[in-house]
Amino acid sequence: MKKIILRAFLPLLLILYTLLAICSPFYAPPYVVSAQSATQSSTQSTAEPPKSGTYACVLSDDAYFYLSPGGQDGVFLLPKTYYVRLLSYGENYCKVEYLETDAYTQKVTGYVRTQHLAFVDYQPKRPYLNYVFELTYRLENTNQSNGFTELTFTCAYYGDYPIGEKTWCYVLRDGEFGHVPKPDHIEFEENTEYADYLATLVQPTTPTAKQKSSSPAQIAILITLCLLVPLLAALILKSPRKPPYEKDE
């Protein structure tokens, strides 16, 4: 009989305890946001294409910059983690511009596969990789004692261009674009703006004022339940005391 009472009574106490715990100010459900959902929330909805002027971060190692939207005339790989500026959106290809025109660089207009871009709703502080390096050519087997044996050019780096096992790079040199063998000393840091932006999206939410506020009545009920559950269980399961004497037959 006691086991039947215990089985019927304890679940009711546990249910009541759970409901009060959820309603208490100390209860806070876990808040977890995956990197994938954070990335999806940071991009524009496919139902509403991004507007012209929007920036997009390059998240792929094989995001080619094409001269036309056919995917056949790629001239260089856009540096990963840097941005392009959207001119017109397309389902398969987006028309974009990269870099700005200054003393050593020149803005270029072309196309990128849409799947390689992550559109953002903020203005990047450093959207483009502005990298300038010196390229030196040495002339060998020259018999002219007064002739030049070295020629040095200042080049603006746009991106890599792999051909087989060798890597070339697309550069602007003296106002002309072209490919040159990539020097070994070319190194640059990644742009962390997009990663930092995603980090702000996956942070847990802070407790609200309602969660922070405490209720003395709820706290007292929870403490009472914590004490009553084991006490009642012990009383129900307690064996009856034997009488001090045996009954006469």
SEVEXNU-661906 format. One line per 4 residues: their letters; for each residue y, x, z of N, C-alpha, C, CB. Coordinates in nm, 3 decimals. Glycine has a CB too. Layout:
A = Y:X:Z:Y:X:Z:Y:X:Z:Y:X:Z; ... $
This chain:
MKKI = -0.121:0.083:0.000:0.000:0.000:0.000:0.126:0.086:0.000:0.001:-0.094:0.122; 0.119:0.196:0.081:0.238:0.284:0.089:0.265:0.353:-0.044:0.219:0.391:0.199; 0.159:0.390:-0.113:0.179:0.454:-0.243:0.244:0.359:-0.343:0.046:0.505:-0.299; 0.205:0.231:-0.335:0.265:0.133:-0.426:0.413:0.117:-0.397:0.193:-0.004:-0.414 $
ILRA = 0.447:0.110:-0.267:0.590:0.098:-0.229:0.667:0.221:-0.273:0.604:0.078:-0.076; 0.605:0.338:-0.255:0.672:0.463:-0.293:0.698:0.469:-0.442:0.589:0.584:-0.249; 0.599:0.429:-0.520:0.615:0.433:-0.665:0.721:0.335:-0.713:0.483:0.403:-0.733; 0.739:0.226:-0.643:0.840:0.127:-0.683:0.979:0.162:-0.632:0.801:-0.012:-0.634 $
FLPL = 0.984:0.229:-0.518:1.113:0.253:-0.453:1.181:0.380:-0.502:1.095:0.260:-0.302; 1.104:0.486:-0.518:1.164:0.614:-0.557:1.230:0.610:-0.695:1.058:0.722:-0.556; 1.170:0.549:-0.798:1.240:0.543:-0.927:1.375:0.473:-0.919:1.154:0.472:-1.028; 1.384:0.369:-0.833:1.512:0.300:-0.818:1.616:0.393:-0.758:1.497:0.175:-0.731 $
LLIL = 1.576:0.473:-0.660:1.669:0.568:-0.600:1.712:0.675:-0.699:1.605:0.634:-0.478; 1.617:0.721:-0.780:1.651:0.824:-0.879:1.745:0.770:-0.985:1.524:0.878:-0.945; 1.723:0.646:-1.028:1.812:0.587:-1.127:1.953:0.571:-1.070:1.758:0.450:-1.174; 1.961:0.522:-0.945:2.091:0.506:-0.881:2.161:0.639:-0.863:2.076:0.436:-0.747 $
YTLL = 2.084:0.740:-0.825:2.140:0.874:-0.807:2.195:0.931:-0.938:2.034:0.969:-0.750; 2.120:0.910:-1.046:2.163:0.961:-1.178:2.291:0.893:-1.224:2.053:0.940:-1.283; 2.299:0.761:-1.207:2.419:0.688:-1.248:2.541:0.734:-1.170:2.398:0.538:-1.231; 2.524:0.754:-1.040:2.637:0.800:-0.959:2.677:0.942:-0.994:2.604:0.790:-0.812 $
AICS = 2.578:1.024:-1.028:2.609:1.162:-1.065:2.689:1.168:-1.194:2.481:1.244:-1.079; 2.652:1.081:-1.289:2.725:1.079:-1.416:2.869:1.033:-1.395:2.656:0.987:-1.518; 2.887:0.939:-1.305:3.021:0.887:-1.279:3.101:0.976:-1.186:3.012:0.748:-1.219; 3.039:1.077:-1.129:3.111:1.163:-1.035:3.206:1.254:-1.108:3.013:1.245:-0.950 $
PFYA = 3.309:1.307:-1.038:3.406:1.395:-1.104:3.350:1.531:-1.138:3.527:1.413:-1.017; 3.230:1.565:-1.087:3.175:1.697:-1.112:3.083:1.700:-1.232:3.100:1.745:-0.991; 3.059:1.583:-1.291:2.970:1.579:-1.406:3.047:1.609:-1.533:2.900:1.442:-1.416; 2.996:1.702:-1.611:3.058:1.737:-1.740:2.948:1.763:-1.840:3.153:1.861:-1.727 $
PPYV = 2.932:1.680:-1.943:2.826:1.701:-2.041:2.850:1.828:-2.120:2.815:1.582:-2.136; 2.744:1.895:-2.164:2.762:2.019:-2.240:2.831:1.992:-2.372:2.627:2.086:-2.266; 2.915:2.086:-2.412:2.990:2.073:-2.537:2.961:2.197:-2.620:3.143:2.057:-2.511; 2.882:2.181:-2.723:2.842:2.293:-2.805:2.876:2.262:-2.950:2.691:2.323:-2.789 $
VSAQ = 2.941:2.355:-3.016:2.976:2.341:-3.157:2.917:2.459:-3.231:3.131:2.333:-3.178; 2.834:2.433:-3.329:2.773:2.541:-3.405:2.873:2.602:-3.500:2.650:2.491:-3.482; 2.841:2.725:-3.544:2.931:2.792:-3.638:2.939:2.716:-3.771:2.884:2.936:-3.664; 2.828:2.652:-3.808:2.828:2.577:-3.934:2.921:2.457:-3.926:2.686:2.531:-3.970 $
SATQ = 2.914:2.381:-3.814:3.001:2.264:-3.801:3.146:2.306:-3.789:2.961:2.180:-3.681; 3.171:2.420:-3.726:3.308:2.469:-3.715:3.364:2.507:-3.851:3.315:2.588:-3.621; 3.278:2.568:-3.933:3.321:2.604:-4.068:3.350:2.480:-4.150:3.216:2.691:-4.138; 3.265:2.378:-4.139:3.286:2.256:-4.215:3.412:2.185:-4.170:3.166:2.163:-4.201 $
SSTQ = 3.443:2.189:-4.041:3.563:2.121:-3.992:3.690:2.192:-4.033:3.558:2.107:-3.843; 3.679:2.323:-4.063:3.798:2.398:-4.099:3.833:2.386:-4.247:3.780:2.543:-4.063; 3.739:2.337:-4.328:3.764:2.325:-4.471:3.809:2.185:-4.505:3.640:2.362:-4.550; 3.862:2.171:-4.624:3.910:2.042:-4.670:3.793:1.952:-4.706:4.003:2.058:-4.790 $
STAE = 3.809:1.824:-4.690:3.705:1.729:-4.726:3.688:1.725:-4.877:3.737:1.588:-4.672; 3.560:1.713:-4.919:3.535:1.709:-5.063:3.592:1.583:-5.126:3.386:1.718:-5.091; 3.614:1.478:-5.045:3.671:1.355:-5.099:3.818:1.373:-5.132:3.653:1.241:-5.000; 3.881:1.469:-5.070:4.023:1.497:-5.096:4.038:1.644:-5.131:4.111:1.460:-4.972 $
PPKS = 4.043:1.678:-5.259:4.050:1.819:-5.300:4.172:1.888:-5.240:4.054:1.829:-5.453; 4.159:2.017:-5.213:4.273:2.093:-5.159:4.391:2.090:-5.256:4.231:2.238:-5.129; 4.508:2.095:-5.198:4.629:2.091:-5.280:4.666:2.232:-5.329:4.746:2.031:-5.200; 4.744:2.235:-5.435:4.792:2.361:-5.487:4.878:2.431:-5.382:4.872:2.340:-5.616 $
GTYA = 4.856:2.562:-5.367:4.927:2.638:-5.265:4.844:2.665:-5.142:5.051:2.567:-5.226; 4.729:2.595:-5.131:4.639:2.616:-5.018:4.571:2.752:-5.032:4.534:2.504:-5.010; 4.548:2.817:-4.919:4.478:2.945:-4.920:4.330:2.922:-4.894:4.538:3.042:-4.814; 4.249:3.012:-4.948:4.104:3.005:-4.929:4.053:3.144:-4.898:4.033:2.946:-5.054 $
CVLS = 3.968:3.152:-4.798:3.909:3.280:-4.757:3.783:3.306:-4.838:3.878:3.281:-4.605; 3.765:3.431:-4.878:3.646:3.471:-4.953:3.537:3.508:-4.853:3.677:3.592:-5.050; 3.427:3.434:-4.854:3.320:3.454:-4.756:3.193:3.510:-4.817:3.289:3.325:-4.687; 3.197:3.546:-4.944:3.078:3.593:-5.012:3.098:3.736:-5.062:3.042:3.501:-5.129 $
DDAY = 2.987:3.811:-5.066:2.993:3.948:-5.118:2.994:3.952:-5.270:2.875:4.028:-5.065; 2.961:3.842:-5.334:2.953:3.841:-5.481:3.051:3.740:-5.542:2.810:3.808:-5.526; 3.170:3.731:-5.483:3.273:3.640:-5.535:3.353:3.715:-5.643:3.367:3.589:-5.420; 3.316:3.693:-5.768:3.385:3.760:-5.879:3.517:3.690:-5.911:3.295:3.763:-6.003 $
FYLS = 3.610:3.769:-5.955:3.737:3.719:-6.007:3.723:3.717:-6.159:3.860:3.809:-5.960; 3.728:3.596:-6.217:3.706:3.579:-6.361:3.839:3.555:-6.432:3.610:3.462:-6.387; 3.842:3.593:-6.558:3.960:3.569:-6.640:3.960:3.428:-6.699:3.969:3.671:-6.751; 3.844:3.365:-6.706:3.832:3.228:-6.756:3.725:3.156:-6.674:3.796:3.226:-6.911 $
PGGQ = 3.727:3.023:-6.675:3.635:2.947:-6.588:3.495:2.932:-6.645:3.692:2.812:-6.563; 3.443:3.036:-6.708:3.308:3.028:-6.763:3.209:3.116:-6.691:3.310:3.064:-6.906; 3.257:3.204:-6.605:3.168:3.292:-6.532:3.108:3.402:-6.615:3.061:3.213:-6.472; 3.172:3.440:-6.727:3.117:3.543:-6.815:3.204:3.669:-6.820:3.101:3.487:-6.954 $
DGVF = 3.325:3.661:-6.770:3.417:3.775:-6.783:3.473:3.816:-6.647:3.533:3.740:-6.881; 3.384:3.838:-6.551:3.428:3.885:-6.420:3.478:4.027:-6.428:3.314:3.875:-6.319; 3.593:4.054:-6.367:3.652:4.187:-6.377:3.645:4.265:-6.245:3.796:4.177:-6.421; 3.630:4.195:-6.132:3.611:4.265:-6.005:3.565:4.166:-5.898:3.741:4.337:-5.961 $
LLPK = 3.508:4.221:-5.792:3.466:4.142:-5.677:3.581:4.134:-5.577:3.340:4.202:-5.610; 3.617:4.014:-5.539:3.724:3.997:-5.442:3.680:4.052:-5.307:3.764:3.848:-5.430; 3.768:4.123:-5.238:3.732:4.178:-5.107:3.698:4.066:-5.008:3.847:4.264:-5.051; 3.583:4.076:-4.947:3.538:3.975:-4.852:3.629:3.968:-4.731:3.394:4.003:-4.807 $
TYYV = 3.650:3.848:-4.679:3.734:3.812:-4.563:3.883:3.804:-4.598:3.712:3.913:-4.451; 3.920:3.838:-4.722:4.059:3.821:-4.763:4.073:3.690:-4.841:4.108:3.941:-4.848; 4.192:3.658:-4.884:4.223:3.524:-4.933:4.272:3.525:-5.078:4.328:3.459:-4.845; 4.260:3.408:-5.138:4.325:3.380:-5.266:4.410:3.255:-5.247:4.220:3.361:-5.382 $
RLLS = 4.507:3.238:-5.332:4.595:3.121:-5.325:4.559:3.026:-5.439:4.745:3.163:-5.333; 4.534:2.901:-5.402:4.488:2.802:-5.499:4.601:2.755:-5.590:4.427:2.684:-5.428; 4.569:2.751:-5.720:4.661:2.693:-5.818:4.613:2.556:-5.863:4.676:2.786:-5.939; 4.483:2.545:-5.887:4.424:2.414:-5.921:4.278:2.416:-5.880:4.439:2.383:-6.074 $
YGEN = 4.234:2.301:-5.827:4.098:2.291:-5.774:4.003:2.237:-5.879:4.095:2.200:-5.649; 3.883:2.294:-5.883:3.777:2.245:-5.971:3.646:2.240:-5.897:3.765:2.333:-6.096; 3.558:2.152:-5.938:3.431:2.137:-5.870:3.348:2.264:-5.876:3.353:2.021:-5.929; 3.353:2.333:-5.988:3.275:2.456:-6.005:3.360:2.582:-5.996:3.203:2.452:-6.138 $
YCKV = 3.480:2.578:-6.054:3.570:2.693:-6.053:3.709:2.650:-6.009:3.576:2.760:-6.193; 3.774:2.736:-5.935:3.913:2.713:-5.894:4.003:2.818:-5.960:3.926:2.718:-5.738; 4.116:2.771:-6.007:4.214:2.864:-6.060:4.298:2.916:-5.944:4.303:2.796:-6.169; 4.305:3.047:-5.931:4.369:3.107:-5.814:4.458:3.223:-5.858:4.264:3.154:-5.712 $
EYLE = 4.538:3.269:-5.764:4.613:3.392:-5.783:4.584:3.486:-5.667:4.765:3.364:-5.794; 4.589:3.615:-5.697:4.556:3.716:-5.597:4.660:3.827:-5.601:4.414:3.773:-5.622; 4.695:3.873:-5.482:4.796:3.978:-5.462:4.936:3.933:-5.506:4.755:4.105:-5.538; 5.031:4.018:-5.476:5.171:3.991:-5.509:5.228:4.109:-5.587:5.253:3.966:-5.380 $
TDAY = 5.336:4.083:-5.656:5.397:4.188:-5.737:5.496:4.268:-5.653:5.468:4.127:-5.859; 5.471:4.400:-5.644:5.563:4.489:-5.575:5.564:4.623:-5.646:5.524:4.506:-5.425; 5.592:4.730:-5.575:5.607:4.861:-5.639:5.478:4.909:-5.706:5.653:4.962:-5.538; 5.362:4.879:-5.645:5.236:4.931:-5.697:5.138:4.822:-5.738:5.172:5.019:-5.594 $
TQKV = 5.158:4.701:-5.695:5.064:4.593:-5.727:5.129:4.489:-5.815:5.012:4.529:-5.598; 5.044:4.409:-5.876:5.091:4.301:-5.963:5.002:4.180:-5.941:5.090:4.346:-6.113; 5.065:4.065:-5.928:4.990:3.941:-5.908:4.905:3.911:-6.029:5.085:3.825:-5.879; 4.779:3.870:-6.004:4.688:3.836:-6.113:4.643:3.691:-6.095:4.565:3.933:-6.117 $
TGYV = 4.619:3.625:-6.207:4.575:3.487:-6.208:4.440:3.478:-6.277:4.679:3.395:-6.278; 4.348:3.407:-6.213:4.214:3.395:-6.270:4.138:3.283:-6.203:4.138:3.526:-6.258; 4.005:3.297:-6.203:3.918:3.189:-6.154:3.812:3.246:-6.059:3.851:3.115:-6.272; 3.773:3.163:-5.963:3.669:3.199:-5.866:3.577:3.078:-5.851:3.731:3.242:-5.728 $
RTQH = 3.448:3.104:-5.834:3.355:2.995:-5.808:3.393:2.925:-5.678:3.209:3.046:-5.802; 3.398:2.794:-5.682:3.441:2.716:-5.567:3.350:2.737:-5.446:3.446:2.568:-5.602; 3.222:2.757:-5.470:3.127:2.772:-5.361:3.150:2.898:-5.278:2.986:2.773:-5.415; 3.226:2.993:-5.331:3.252:3.117:-5.259:3.377:3.110:-5.172:3.264:3.232:-5.356 $
LAFV = 3.445:2.996:-5.171:3.574:2.986:-5.103:3.567:2.891:-4.984:3.682:2.939:-5.200; 3.639:2.926:-4.880:3.655:2.839:-4.762:3.803:2.808:-4.748:3.597:2.907:-4.631; 3.843:2.687:-4.782:3.983:2.649:-4.780:4.029:2.627:-4.636:4.006:2.521:-4.864; 4.149:2.673:-4.608:4.202:2.665:-4.472:4.333:2.588:-4.473:4.222:2.806:-4.412 $
DYQP = 4.374:2.543:-4.355:4.497:2.465:-4.342:4.605:2.544:-4.269:4.470:2.334:-4.270; 4.599:2.675:-4.279:4.701:2.759:-4.215:4.747:2.867:-4.313:4.646:2.823:-4.085; 4.859:2.929:-4.281:4.915:3.035:-4.363:4.865:3.169:-4.309:5.071:3.029:-4.363; 4.780:3.241:-4.382:4.732:3.370:-4.334:4.847:3.470:-4.319:4.625:3.427:-4.429 $
KRPY = 4.838:3.551:-4.213:4.941:3.653:-4.191:4.928:3.767:-4.292:4.933:3.707:-4.049; 4.804:3.798:-4.328:4.780:3.906:-4.424:4.674:3.859:-4.523:4.734:4.038:-4.352; 4.713:3.776:-4.618:4.613:3.714:-4.706:4.545:3.811:-4.802:4.677:3.605:-4.785; 4.618:3.913:-4.848:4.564:4.000:-4.953:4.542:4.142:-4.899:4.659:4.004:-5.075 $
LNYV = 4.446:4.209:-4.963:4.423:4.350:-4.933:4.516:4.433:-5.020:4.273:4.388:-4.956; 4.615:4.492:-4.960:4.710:4.577:-5.032:4.672:4.722:-5.006:4.859:4.549:-4.987; 4.592:4.778:-5.097:4.537:4.912:-5.078:4.575:5.000:-5.197:4.382:4.907:-5.062; 4.641:5.109:-5.168:4.686:5.204:-5.270:4.624:5.340:-5.242:4.843:5.213:-5.273 $
FELT = 4.576:5.405:-5.345:4.515:5.537:-5.326:4.553:5.628:-5.444:4.360:5.526:-5.314; 4.531:5.757:-5.422:4.560:5.857:-5.524:4.432:5.892:-5.599:4.622:5.985:-5.461; 4.441:5.892:-5.731:4.328:5.927:-5.817:4.363:6.054:-5.894:4.292:5.810:-5.914; 4.281:6.156:-5.878:4.307:6.285:-5.940:4.202:6.316:-6.045:4.312:6.396:-5.834 $
YRLE = 4.247:6.355:-6.162:4.160:6.401:-6.270:4.176:6.552:-6.284:4.193:6.328:-6.404; 4.064:6.621:-6.292:4.067:6.765:-6.311:4.014:6.800:-6.450:3.983:6.836:-6.202; 4.088:6.886:-6.519:4.050:6.927:-6.654:3.970:7.055:-6.646:4.175:6.945:-6.744; 3.853:7.054:-6.708:3.765:7.171:-6.704:3.763:7.240:-6.840:3.623:7.129:-6.663 $
NTNQ = 3.726:7.369:-6.838:3.710:7.450:-6.959:3.837:7.452:-7.044:3.595:7.397:-7.042; 3.950:7.473:-6.979:4.075:7.484:-7.054:4.114:7.630:-7.069:4.188:7.404:-6.984; 4.159:7.668:-7.185:4.201:7.806:-7.213:4.351:7.823:-7.205:4.153:7.848:-7.349; 4.422:7.717:-7.178:4.568:7.724:-7.173:4.610:7.760:-7.031:4.632:7.589:-7.218 $
SNGF = 4.661:7.878:-7.014:4.700:7.924:-6.880:4.819:7.846:-6.827:4.733:8.073:-6.883; 4.905:7.799:-6.917:5.023:7.725:-6.873:5.002:7.573:-6.877:5.141:7.763:-6.958; 4.884:7.529:-6.912:4.859:7.386:-6.923:4.826:7.323:-6.789:4.746:7.360:-7.021; 4.828:7.189:-6.785:4.794:7.117:-6.663:4.642:7.118:-6.644:4.847:6.972:-6.668 $
TELT = 4.598:7.146:-6.522:4.456:7.140:-6.490:4.423:7.019:-6.402:4.413:7.268:-6.421; 4.525:6.954:-6.347:4.506:6.836:-6.264:4.609:6.730:-6.298:4.513:6.872:-6.116; 4.565:6.608:-6.295:4.654:6.494:-6.314:4.626:6.394:-6.201:4.634:6.428:-6.454; 4.732:6.352:-6.129:4.717:6.260:-6.017:4.793:6.132:-6.046:4.768:6.325:-5.887 $
FTCA = 4.726:6.020:-6.023:4.785:5.889:-6.047:4.777:5.807:-5.918:4.713:5.814:-6.165; 4.876:5.722:-5.898:4.874:5.627:-5.786:4.817:5.495:-5.837:5.017:5.607:-5.725; 4.711:5.451:-5.772:4.640:5.330:-5.817:4.639:5.225:-5.708:4.495:5.364:-5.859; 4.651:5.099:-5.748:4.637:4.986:-5.657:4.496:4.931:-5.672:4.745:4.874:-5.686 $
YYGD = 4.426:4.923:-5.562:4.286:4.878:-5.562:4.280:4.726:-5.559:4.209:4.938:-5.442; 4.199:4.668:-5.646:4.180:4.522:-5.650:4.041:4.480:-5.603:4.203:4.471:-5.791; 3.940:4.555:-5.637:3.806:4.520:-5.594:3.702:4.602:-5.667:3.780:4.373:-5.616; 3.579:4.598:-5.616:3.469:4.673:-5.675:3.417:4.607:-5.802:3.357:4.688:-5.574 $
YPIG = 3.350:4.689:-5.882:3.287:4.640:-6.003:3.157:4.719:-6.022:3.382:4.655:-6.129; 3.046:4.668:-5.969:2.919:4.742:-5.979:2.860:4.737:-6.119:2.819:4.687:-5.879; 2.812:4.851:-6.164:2.741:4.860:-6.292:2.614:4.940:-6.267:2.831:4.927:-6.405; 2.502:4.873:-6.264:2.376:4.941:-6.234:2.379:4.997:-6.093:2.350:5.052:-6.336 $
EKTW = 2.350:5.126:-6.081:2.350:5.192:-5.951:2.486:5.252:-5.916:2.245:5.301:-5.949; 2.581:5.246:-6.008:2.713:5.303:-5.983:2.813:5.192:-5.953:2.760:5.388:-6.105; 2.916:5.229:-5.879:3.021:5.134:-5.844:3.154:5.183:-5.898:3.028:5.113:-5.691; 3.215:5.101:-5.980:3.349:5.125:-6.027:3.444:5.035:-5.950:3.359:5.101:-6.180 $
CYVL = 3.571:5.047:-5.977:3.666:4.957:-5.915:3.777:4.924:-6.014:3.725:5.018:-5.786; 3.830:4.806:-5.996:3.937:4.756:-6.082:4.070:4.793:-6.020:3.925:4.602:-6.104; 4.154:4.862:-6.098:4.279:4.914:-6.042:4.395:4.885:-6.138:4.268:5.066:-6.016; 4.514:4.896:-6.081:4.638:4.892:-6.160:4.699:5.031:-6.153:4.739:4.783:-6.106 $
RDGE = 4.715:5.094:-6.269:4.766:5.231:-6.276:4.875:5.239:-6.381:4.651:5.331:-6.308; 4.995:5.272:-6.336:5.110:5.283:-6.427:5.129:5.157:-6.511:5.093:5.405:-6.520; 5.113:5.041:-6.448:5.136:4.915:-6.515:5.020:4.866:-6.600:5.254:4.926:-6.599; 4.908:4.937:-6.600:4.793:4.898:-6.681:4.671:4.878:-6.591:4.763:5.004:-6.789 $
FGHV = 4.593:4.774:-6.624:4.471:4.746:-6.550:4.353:4.814:-6.618:4.447:4.594:-6.539; 4.255:4.851:-6.536:4.134:4.911:-6.590:4.036:4.944:-6.480:4.169:5.037:-6.668; 3.917:4.989:-6.523:3.812:5.028:-6.429:3.802:5.180:-6.422:3.676:4.967:-6.471; 3.785:5.229:-6.301:3.767:5.372:-6.278:3.651:5.390:-6.181:3.897:5.439:-6.224 $
PKPD = 3.583:5.506:-6.183:3.478:5.530:-6.083:3.538:5.520:-5.942:3.413:5.670:-6.105; 3.470:5.448:-5.856:3.523:5.428:-5.721:3.515:5.556:-5.639:3.448:5.315:-5.649; 3.628:5.604:-5.588:3.625:5.724:-5.503:3.552:5.697:-5.373:3.768:5.773:-5.474; 3.490:5.800:-5.319:3.413:5.786:-5.195:3.502:5.758:-5.074:3.332:5.910:-5.170 $
HIEF = 3.629:5.794:-5.084:3.715:5.782:-4.966:3.775:5.642:-4.949:3.825:5.883:-4.973; 3.747:5.551:-5.040:3.805:5.417:-5.027:3.734:5.339:-4.916:3.794:5.339:-5.162; 3.804:5.313:-4.810:3.755:5.234:-4.698:3.869:5.146:-4.647:3.699:5.326:-4.584; 3.835:5.025:-4.607:3.937:4.934:-4.554:3.872:4.841:-4.453:4.005:4.853:-4.667 $
EENT = 3.951:4.795:-4.360:3.901:4.706:-4.256:3.897:4.562:-4.305:3.987:4.716:-4.129; 3.807:4.485:-4.245:3.799:4.344:-4.279:3.914:4.267:-4.215:3.664:4.286:-4.236; 3.948:4.157:-4.278:4.049:4.067:-4.222:3.979:3.972:-4.124:4.123:3.987:-4.336; 4.022:3.971:-3.999:3.956:3.891:-3.896:4.024:3.757:-3.871:3.950:3.969:-3.767 $
EYAD = 4.122:3.720:-3.951:4.196:3.596:-3.925:4.105:3.473:-3.930:4.309:3.580:-4.026; 4.015:3.468:-4.027:3.929:3.351:-4.040:3.829:3.345:-3.926:3.856:3.353:-4.175; 3.773:3.460:-3.888:3.679:3.464:-3.775:3.749:3.425:-3.645:3.617:3.604:-3.761; 3.872:3.471:-3.628:3.947:3.433:-3.508:3.976:3.284:-3.506:4.079:3.512:-3.500 $
YLAT = 4.002:3.228:-3.623:4.028:3.085:-3.632:3.904:3.005:-3.594:4.074:3.047:-3.773; 3.787:3.048:-3.642:3.663:2.979:-3.607:3.634:2.990:-3.458:3.546:3.035:-3.688; 3.671:3.102:-3.397:3.646:3.119:-3.255:3.723:3.017:-3.172:3.684:3.261:-3.211; 3.840:2.978:-3.220:3.917:2.877:-3.146:3.854:2.740:-3.157:4.060:2.872:-3.197 $
LVQP = 3.773:2.717:-3.262:3.711:2.587:-3.281:3.585:2.571:-3.197:3.678:2.566:-3.426; 3.517:2.679:-3.163:3.390:2.670:-3.091:3.408:2.688:-2.941:3.294:2.773:-3.144; 3.529:2.705:-2.891:3.550:2.716:-2.748:3.524:2.580:-2.682:3.693:2.765:-2.717; 3.462:2.578:-2.562:3.437:2.450:-2.494:3.566:2.386:-2.451:3.347:2.470:-2.374 $
TTPT = 3.566:2.255:-2.446:3.686:2.182:-2.405:3.706:2.196:-2.256:3.676:2.034:-2.444; 3.830:2.195:-2.213:3.862:2.204:-2.072:3.845:2.067:-2.007:4.006:2.256:-2.051; 3.806:2.063:-1.879:3.787:1.933:-1.813:3.916:1.854:-1.812:3.737:1.952:-1.671; 3.902:1.723:-1.828:4.019:1.636:-1.826:4.064:1.612:-1.683:3.989:1.503:-1.895 $
AKQK = 4.179:1.549:-1.670:4.232:1.522:-1.537:4.140:1.429:-1.459:4.372:1.461:-1.546; 4.073:1.335:-1.529:3.981:1.243:-1.464:3.861:1.317:-1.409:3.937:1.135:-1.561; 3.813:1.418:-1.487:3.699:1.496:-1.441:3.736:1.584:-1.323:3.645:1.580:-1.553; 3.860:1.635:-1.321:3.903:1.723:-1.214:3.927:1.647:-1.085:4.028:1.798:-1.254 $
SSSP = 3.970:1.520:-1.095:4.002:1.444:-0.975:3.875:1.411:-0.899:4.078:1.315:-1.011; 3.883:1.410:-0.767:3.767:1.383:-0.682:3.782:1.249:-0.613:3.748:1.495:-0.579; 3.667:1.184:-0.586:3.664:1.056:-0.516:3.584:1.074:-0.388:3.602:0.944:-0.606; 3.644:1.061:-0.270:3.570:1.077:-0.145:3.454:0.981:-0.131:3.663:1.060:-0.028 $
AQIA = 3.472:0.857:-0.180:3.364:0.759:-0.170:3.243:0.802:-0.252:3.411:0.622:-0.216; 3.266:0.850:-0.375:3.154:0.894:-0.459:3.084:1.014:-0.399:3.203:0.926:-0.599; 3.163:1.108:-0.346:3.103:1.226:-0.285:3.017:1.187:-0.165:3.212:1.325:-0.242; 3.066:1.092:-0.082:2.990:1.049:0.035:2.860:0.981:-0.005:3.074:0.955:0.121 $
ILIT = 2.865:0.897:-0.110:2.744:0.828:-0.156:2.642:0.927:-0.209:2.778:0.725:-0.265; 2.689:1.028:-0.284:2.597:1.127:-0.337:2.530:1.207:-0.227:2.669:1.221:-0.431; 2.608:1.246:-0.126:2.550:1.321:-0.014:2.449:1.235:0.062:2.661:1.368:0.082; 2.482:1.107:0.082:2.391:1.016:0.153:2.260:1.000:0.077:2.456:0.879:0.173 $
LCLL = 2.270:0.985:-0.056:2.149:0.971:-0.136:2.064:1.097:-0.131:2.184:0.939:-0.280; 2.130:1.212:-0.134:2.055:1.337:-0.128:1.976:1.349:0.003:2.150:1.456:-0.142; 2.032:1.293:0.110:1.963:1.297:0.238:1.858:1.188:0.252:2.063:1.286:0.351; 1.885:1.071:0.193:1.796:0.957:0.210:1.668:0.968:0.129:1.868:0.831:0.173 $
VPLL = 1.677:1.025:0.009:1.559:1.029:-0.077:1.443:1.102:-0.010:1.593:1.096:-0.209; 1.460:1.227:0.037:1.344:1.292:0.103:1.305:1.226:0.235:1.375:1.437:0.128; 1.406:1.169:0.308:1.377:1.105:0.436:1.291:0.980:0.418:1.506:1.069:0.508; 1.330:0.896:0.322:1.254:0.774:0.296:1.114:0.806:0.244:1.327:0.686:0.197 $
AALI = 1.106:0.908:0.161:0.975:0.948:0.111:0.885:0.994:0.224:0.988:1.058:0.006; 0.942:1.067:0.319:0.862:1.115:0.432:0.818:1.000:0.521:0.942:1.216:0.514; 0.907:0.900:0.542:0.871:0.786:0.626:0.760:0.703:0.563:0.994:0.698:0.652; 0.767:0.685:0.433:0.667:0.603:0.366:0.531:0.670:0.366:0.710:0.574:0.223 $
LKSP = 0.531:0.802:0.347:0.405:0.875:0.339:0.352:0.918:0.474:0.423:0.995:0.252; 0.426:0.895:0.582:0.385:0.939:0.715:0.259:0.864:0.759:0.499:0.919:0.817; 0.162:0.938:0.806:0.036:0.876:0.853:0.060:0.801:0.984:-0.074:0.984:0.873; -0.007:0.684:1.008:0.011:0.609:1.133:-0.050:0.684:1.251:-0.053:0.469:1.121 $
RKPP = 0.018:0.673:1.362:-0.030:0.739:1.483:-0.153:0.667:1.537:0.081:0.744:1.590; -0.246:0.742:1.587:-0.367:0.684:1.646:-0.333:0.627:1.782:-0.481:0.790:1.657; -0.391:0.514:1.819:-0.366:0.458:1.951:-0.421:0.550:2.060:-0.428:0.318:1.962; -0.359:0.552:2.178:-0.403:0.643:2.285:-0.537:0.606:2.344:-0.302:0.646:2.393 $
YEKD = -0.590:0.487:2.312:-0.719:0.445:2.366:-0.795:0.369:2.260:-0.701:0.357:2.493; -0.920:0.362:2.272:-1.003:0.289:2.176:-1.020:0.146:2.220:-1.140:0.355:2.160; -1.016:0.055:2.124:-1.031:-0.086:2.154:-1.176:-0.115:2.192:-0.988:-0.173:2.034; -1.189:-0.209:2.285:-1.325:-0.251:2.325:-1.387:-0.331:2.213:-1.322:-0.334:2.456 $
E = -1.511:-0.311:2.197:-1.581:-0.389:2.096:-1.608:-0.531:2.146:-1.713:-0.321:2.057 $
